[in-house]
Amino acid sequence: MRDTVKAHAKINYTLEVLGVRPDGYHDLRSVVVPIPLCDDVEVAESEGLSVDMPGSDLPQEKNLAWRVARALQEATGCTRGASISIVKRIPEGAGLGGGSADAAAVLNALNELWQLDLPKERLCEIGATVGSDVPALVLGGTVLMEGRGERVKRIDGFELPPFERFVLRVPDVHASTPAVYAEFREEDCGRGLNDLQPAACRLYPEIARMVEQMMDEGLENVRMSGSGSAVFGWRRES
């Protein structure tokens, strides 16, 4: 049996940093929205567990797709295997959840392939063990994400401007999530719709220039996604 699924990138339409948790992570509240940009993820029954991602030199054991598949095996005692093939389109270090999107797609696909019949809530719990963005992308749709990312719920009736007017640009910089959080200051909160944006712009001037350029072009609702470096906004007309 073989299945190919789309692993959609996400944007953080809003992102609030609420404080630091006892475990050292930051407490967040974010509206997470999937966007059309996606990777292709193929899963097939196999004796072992393997991930093939052409063009990547990331060791298999560090790939979130492989890690979440192992976490699913361990959580359920499943001894079946799978070969996973990923065609990447979502850029890395952009705050678009590329690795998490692949992991979420693999979780949902293997749940069916291995006939585990786990509810979304359980898949989200397993996904949270490998990545903070995974639960929101497992759930799908527009989601309110809280805590470190482990608390998620769908938001009904939330309407974005049409994606026909959506513009996404990625500066030529790989934003380091740990570095952005280390640079974050309390006074950054409330200065925009993404509390991490001031810190990222201090570290990576290319992001600040991209935001300014898109605003100068007349785009609306311009902001950074996640911890950067992707910047998005909407044109006034399609």
Backbone hydrogen bonds, N-H to C=O, Kabsch-Sander energy under -0.5 kcal/mol:
donor,donor_aa,acceptor,acceptor_aa,energy
3,D,43,V,-2.6
5,V,41,V,-3.2
7,A,39,D,-2.8
8,H,6,K,-0.8
9,A,37,L,-3.0
10,K,96,L,-2.3
11,I,33,V,-2.4
13,Y,11,I,-1.0
13,Y,31,V,-2.1
14,T,31,V,-0.9
15,L,193,L,-2.3
16,E,29,R,-2.9
18,L,16,E,-0.6
18,L,27,D,-3.2
19,G,27,D,-0.8
21,R,25,Y,-3.8
24,G,21,R,-2.0
27,D,19,G,-3.0
28,L,147,G,-2.5
29,R,16,E,-1.9
30,S,145,M,-2.7
31,V,14,T,-1.0
32,V,30,S,-0.7
32,V,143,V,-3.0
33,V,11,I,-2.6
35,I,9,A,-2.5
39,D,7,A,-2.2
40,D,87,V,-1.9
41,V,5,V,-2.8
41,V,39,D,-0.5
42,E,85,S,-3.1
43,V,3,D,-2.9
44,A,83,S,-1.9
45,E,1,M,-2.0
46,S,81,G,-1.0
50,S,82,A,-2.0
52,D,84,I,-3.1
56,S,53,M,-1.8
62,K,59,P,-1.9
63,N,59,P,-0.7
63,N,60,Q,-1.3
67,R,63,N,-2.7
68,V,64,L,-2.6
69,A,65,A,-1.5
70,R,66,W,-2.3
71,A,67,R,-2.4
72,L,68,V,-2.0
73,Q,69,A,-2.1
74,E,70,R,-2.7
75,A,71,A,-2.2
76,T,72,L,-1.5
77,G,73,Q,-2.2
78,C,73,Q,-0.8
81,G,46,S,-1.0
82,A,48,G,-1.8
83,S,44,A,-2.7
84,I,50,S,-2.6
85,S,42,E,-2.7
86,I,52,D,-2.7
87,V,40,D,-2.8
88,K,86,I,-0.7
94,A,91,P,-0.5
101,A,97,G,-2.9
102,D,98,G,-1.8
103,A,99,G,-2.2
104,A,100,S,-2.7
105,A,101,A,-2.3
106,V,102,D,-2.5
107,L,103,A,-2.6
108,N,104,A,-2.3
109,A,105,A,-2.4
110,L,106,V,-3.1
111,N,107,L,-1.9
112,E,108,N,-1.0
113,L,109,A,-2.9
114,W,110,L,-2.9
115,Q,112,E,-1.1
116,L,111,N,-2.1
117,D,111,N,-1.1
122,R,119,P,-0.5
123,L,119,P,-2.0
124,C,120,K,-2.8
125,E,121,E,-1.7
126,I,122,R,-2.2
127,G,123,L,-2.8
128,A,124,C,-2.1
129,T,125,E,-0.6
129,T,126,I,-1.2
130,V,127,G,-1.6
131,G,127,G,-1.5
134,V,131,G,-0.8
137,L,133,D,-1.5
138,V,134,V,-2.3
139,L,135,P,-2.4
140,G,136,A,-1.9
143,V,32,V,-2.6
144,L,153,K,-3.1
145,M,30,S,-3.3
145,M,143,V,-0.7
146,E,151,R,-2.9
147,G,28,L,-1.3
149,G,146,E,-1.6
151,R,146,E,-1.7
152,V,150,E,-0.7
153,K,144,L,-1.5
155,I,142,T,-2.7
156,D,154,R,-0.6
158,F,155,I,-0.6
159,E,157,G,-0.5
160,L,158,F,-0.5
165,R,162,P,-1.7
166,F,163,F,-1.0
167,V,233,G,-2.9
169,R,231,V,-2.8
173,V,171,P,-2.6
175,A,93,G,-2.2
175,A,173,V,-0.8
177,T,175,A,-0.6
180,V,176,S,-2.3
181,Y,177,T,-2.4
182,A,178,P,-2.1
183,E,179,A,-1.6
184,F,180,V,-1.1
188,D,185,R,-2.1
189,C,186,E,-1.7
191,R,188,D,-1.4
195,D,15,L,-2.8
197,Q,194,N,-1.6
200,A,196,L,-2.3
201,C,197,Q,-2.6
202,R,198,P,-1.9
203,L,199,A,-1.9
204,Y,200,A,-2.9
207,I,204,Y,-1.9
208,A,204,Y,-0.9
209,R,205,P,-2.5
210,M,206,E,-2.0
211,V,207,I,-2.5
212,E,208,A,-2.4
213,Q,209,R,-2.6
214,M,210,M,-2.4
215,M,211,V,-2.1
216,D,212,E,-2.4
217,E,213,Q,-1.5
218,G,215,M,-1.5
219,L,214,M,-2.1
220,E,234,W,-3.3
223,R,232,F,-2.1
225,S,230,A,-2.3
228,G,225,S,-2.4
229,S,94,A,-0.5
230,A,94,A,-2.2
231,V,169,R,-3.0
232,F,223,R,-2.8
233,G,167,V,-1.9
234,W,220,E,-2.4
235,R,165,R,-2.9
